[in-house]
């Protein structure tokens, strides 16, 4: 298990970027990981995890949260509007707000519940047609729309195109966040999280580098 090594690399990247220790939240991406690997990291004291699907997270974390009551769960995969209620009940942070219909649904449910977890808007920085996310040119208007709904908007998230230099996309996301007065930057994964930290990431999403390769069976 490589958790301690990744923690050390995050700390070193913070220091290299002249950022305060603990400025970056390490999200251990536990989607499609065997339960024993997740339990091993919990035993090492890690408490912040990322899941892609509401249903998988419900099945995995109901029992684990009874044993580890201080776990913080982040939704880092696409959210269907019909799963929005369950997501609000299960997750502490949602990273994939990507369209007006989802925003209005979350706002309505938040009104009913009297609470809503912090939200990140997913930005399609590579403008890839197959990928979810708000296009950079549409972001300012969408941020205004989300704020008008009184939703707790914390920052922006991106998943750079596989074949492109991720630093270009991290820099773009940071620029878009600054322009909109947002401090949260959810960017950087197993292969590039140090570059993301250098460019201001506040949350990095690391899966295979901690747990090993996933078995999709």
C-alpha angles and dihedrals in degrees: 000000000000100000095115092050091052091048089053092049091050090051092048091049091051090052093046090053092048091243125143118268109264094023090125125063113217109216110198104214103221099172114135091359122137112259093240091060091052092047090051091058091045088054088053089057102258114145110170116086138172127215130185102205131045094216095050091047092050091054095045104040106038092082096032092055090056088060097036106035098177098061117134114210124203124194106219100164132076116295121215114210091237089060095047096099092051090046093054090051095047109034130067094200131019117207101180111068100145113152142036095247091057091047093054091046092051091047092053093048091045089055090052093047097038090228142066131187119242112279135215122199113228110228121201093218092172092049089228112175094215094051129083122236143090115285114245092243090055097045102091092054092046092050089053090049093050092048090049087058089056093239119157100251112188105169152301134296132199141179107203121219110273095235098048133079103268094210090071090057094044090052091049092050091050091051092049091048093049091049090054097043095249123144102189120092117180103190140124131063137196096302101040111020094118091057088049092052090051088056096048108276113169094184127033122191111215123175120145094034088061104033104023126245117331122248108221090181 
